[in-house]
């Protein structure tokens, strides 16, 4: 991840076990903090050094005017700040706080929808196009939750299902929509039932893996000219909504795997 993904302009409260601090990310080089109550109460603007660690994860470090040094690992995917501070009197603090955003960044910086769409596309094509059962452990969470009542729970059951698929099973991905940790994908699957089926799969992503799944399937019906005359699934719909960034992330994931 590049430094240009740092959420400049964002204002947020970080709640630690013993106190609360307000942070304003003025730029990639300056930060203002305000602690309203307790022994650390004060407001100060400091020069910061920011290191992007990837996947909405940044390390920030600064020195305060009284000599304290602070390193923050800000994890925007999980909404956490891990803080490590050496105070002017020599005390060392380790703290983890939760983030509450009061004002968003000057421009949208959440990469999760793009990354999560790439993950879902990789999973659906690996399992139901290439029938690659080995992809289950790489792409699915250990405690994977399945809401389809016809499929047993867990990764072991999913791995066994993929290993036993007929060679006639083939999935065509279509339109995808994503927000925060959720992705929905519209597609068509052949060979799963006696007739081709249109399916909408919804996934919840946690820690970079597929953690939970819901689906709805319907037999494909040939459009009638007497009615709407519009097909239930268009193989071109995926290409019309695919953005270069999503494609790049998918390529990167495949190369990493």
C-alpha positions in Angstrom: 0.0 0.0 0.0 1.2 3.5 -0.9 1.4 6.5 1.5 -1.3 8.1 -0.6 -3.8 5.8 1.0 -3.2 7.4 4.4 -6.6 8.9 5.4 -5.6 12.5 5.6 -8.4 14.7 7.1 -9.9 12.0 9.2 -11.0 12.8 12.7 -11.5 10.0 15.1 -11.8 9.1 18.8 -9.6 6.2 20.1 -10.9 4.6 23.3 -8.2 2.9 25.4 -8.9 1.1 28.6 -8.0 4.1 30.8 -8.6 7.2 28.7 -9.9 8.5 25.3 -7.9 10.5 22.8 -9.1 12.5 19.8 -6.9 12.3 16.7 -7.0 14.5 13.6 -4.8 13.4 10.7 -3.8 16.8 9.3 -1.5 15.5 6.7 0.9 12.6 6.1 3.4 14.6 8.1 1.3 16.1 11.0 -1.2 15.0 13.5 -3.2 16.7 16.3 -4.2 14.8 19.4 -6.4 15.9 22.3 -6.8 14.1 25.6 -9.6 15.8 27.6 -9.4 13.9 30.9 -7.0 12.2 33.2 -3.3 12.5 34.0 -2.4 12.7 30.3 -4.9 15.5 29.5 -3.5 18.0 26.9 -3.7 19.0 23.2 -0.7 19.0 20.9 0.2 19.0 17.2 3.2 16.8 16.4 5.3 15.9 13.4 4.7 12.3 12.4 6.4 9.7 10.3 4.0 7.3 8.5 4.9 3.9 7.1 2.2 2.0 5.1 2.2 -1.7 6.1 -0.5 -2.8 3.6 -4.3 -3.5 3.7 -5.3 -0.3 5.5 -2.6 -0.7 8.1 -0.2 2.1 8.9 2.6 2.6 11.5 2.9 6.2 12.8 5.6 7.5 15.1 6.3 10.9 16.8 7.9 12.7 19.7 6.0 15.0 21.9 7.4 18.3 23.3 7.8 16.9 26.8 9.9 14.1 25.4 7.5 11.2 25.2 7.8 9.0 22.1 4.8 7.2 20.6 4.4 4.6 17.9 0.8 3.8 16.7 -0.1 0.9 14.5 -3.5 2.0 13.0 -5.5 -0.8 11.6 -8.5 0.6 9.8 -9.9 -2.8 8.6 -10.4 -3.9 12.2 -11.0 -0.4 13.7 -8.1 -0.7 16.2 -5.0 1.3 17.2 -2.1 -0.4 18.9 -0.1 2.1 20.8 3.4 1.9 22.3 4.6 4.9 24.3 7.7 5.7 26.3 6.9 8.6 28.6 9.3 11.4 29.6 9.7 9.8 33.1 10.7 6.4 31.5 7.5 4.5 31.9 6.5 2.3 28.9 2.9 1.8 27.9 1.3 -0.8 25.6 -2.3 -0.1 24.8 -5.0 -1.1 22.3 -7.9 1.2 21.6 -11.0 1.0 19.3 -11.6 3.6 16.6 -14.7 5.7 16.2 -14.6 7.9 13.1 -16.2 11.4 13.6 -15.2 12.8 10.2 -14.1 10.7 7.2 -10.9 11.3 5.3 -10.8 14.0 2.6 -11.3 11.2 -0.1 -12.5 7.6 0.2 -9.6 5.3 1.0 -11.2 2.0 2.0 -9.5 -0.7 -0.2 -11.6 -3.5 1.3 -14.3 -3.6 -1.3 -11.7 -4.0 -4.1 -9.7 -6.6 -2.2 -12.7 -8.5 -1.0 -14.2 -8.7 -4.5 -10.9 -10.1 -5.8 -10.9 -12.7 -3.0 -14.5 -13.8 -3.8 -13.8 -14.0 -7.5 -10.7 -16.1 -6.9 -12.6 -18.4 -4.5 -15.6 -19.0 -6.9 -13.4 -19.6 -9.9 -10.9 -21.8 -8.0 -13.6 -24.0 -6.5 -16.3 -24.1 -9.2 -14.4 -23.6 -12.4 -11.0 -25.3 -11.7 -12.3 -27.6 -9.0 -9.2 -26.9 -6.9 -10.0 -28.2 -3.4 -6.6 -27.0 -2.2 -7.7 -23.4 -2.5 -10.2 -23.9 0.4 -7.5 -23.7 3.2 -5.9 -20.6 1.5 -9.1 -18.6 0.9 -11.6 -19.7 3.6 -11.4 -19.0 7.4 -10.8 -22.0 9.7 -14.2 -21.5 11.4 -16.0 -20.9 8.1 -19.8 -20.6 8.6 -22.1 -22.0 5.9 -25.8 -21.0 5.7 -26.8 -23.3 2.9 -28.7 -26.1 4.8 -27.7 -28.7 2.1 -24.0 -28.2 2.7 -22.3 -29.3 6.0 -20.4 -26.8 8.1 -16.7 -26.0 7.9 -13.8 -26.1 5.6 -13.4 -29.9 5.6 -17.0 -30.3 4.2 -16.3 -27.7 1.6 -13.1 -29.3 0.6 -14.8 -32.7 0.3 -17.6 -31.2 -1.8 -15.2 -29.6 -4.3 -13.1 -32.8 -4.5 -16.3 -34.7 -5.5 -17.7 -32.3 -8.0 -18.7 -33.6 -11.4 -16.5 -32.4 -14.3 -19.7 -30.8 -15.7 -19.9 -28.3 -12.9 -18.8 -24.9 -14.2 -19.4 -21.4 -12.6 -19.7 -18.2 -14.6 -19.2 -15.0 -12.5 -21.2 -11.9 -13.1 -21.9 -8.6 -11.4 -20.3 -8.1 -7.9 -21.1 -5.5 -5.3 -19.1 -4.9 -2.1 -19.3 -2.7 1.0 -17.0 -2.9 4.0 -16.6 -6.7 4.8 -19.5 -8.0 2.6 -19.5 -9.1 -1.0 -22.4 -10.3 -3.2 -21.8 -11.9 -6.6 -24.3 -12.8 -9.2 -23.5 -15.8 -11.4 -24.6 -18.9 -13.3 -23.7 -22.5 -12.5 -24.0 -25.4 -14.8 -23.9 -29.1 -13.7 -24.9 -28.4 -10.1 -28.5 -29.4 -10.8 -30.4 -30.8 -13.8 -30.8 -27.3 -15.2 -28.4 -24.3 -15.2 -29.1 -22.2 -12.1 -28.7 -18.5 -11.4 -27.2 -17.9 -8.0 -26.5 -15.0 -5.8 -23.7 -15.7 -3.2 -23.0 -13.4 -0.3 -19.9 -13.6 1.7 -18.6 -11.9 4.9 -14.8 -11.5 4.9 -12.7 -11.5 8.1 -8.9 -11.2 8.3 -8.6 -11.5 4.6 -10.5 -14.8 4.3 -14.0 -15.9 3.6 -15.7 -16.3 6.9 -19.4 -16.7 6.2 -21.6 -17.6 3.2 -25.3 -17.3 2.2 -26.7 -18.1 -1.2 -30.0 -18.2 -3.2 -30.4 -20.3 -6.3 -33.1 -20.3 -9.0 -33.4 -22.5 -12.1 -32.6 -20.4 -15.2 -35.6 -19.6 -17.4 -35.3 -18.7 -21.1 -36.7 -15.2 -21.6 -40.0 -14.9 -23.2 -40.6 -12.4 -25.9 -44.2 -12.1 -24.7 -43.0 -10.9 -21.4 -39.9 -8.9 -20.5 -37.6 -10.7 -22.9 -34.6 -10.0 -20.7 -32.2 -12.8 -19.6 -31.7 -13.7 -16.0 -28.0 -13.7 -16.5 -25.7 -11.9 -18.9 -22.2 -13.3 -19.2 -21.0 -9.8 -20.2 -22.1 -8.1 -16.9 -18.9 -8.9 -15.1 -16.8 -7.2 -17.7 -18.9 -4.1 -17.7 -18.4 -3.5 -14.0 -14.8 -4.8 -13.6 -12.4 -2.0 -12.7 -8.7 -2.1 -13.4 -7.9 -1.9 -9.7 -9.9 -5.0 -8.9 -8.3 -6.9 -11.8 -4.8 -5.8 -10.5 -5.6 -7.0 -7.0 -6.9 -10.3 -8.3 -3.7 -10.8 -10.3 -1.6 -9.9 -7.2 -3.5 -12.4 -5.1 -3.0 -15.2 -7.6 0.7 -14.5 -7.8 1.0 -14.4 -4.0 -0.8 -17.7 -3.7 
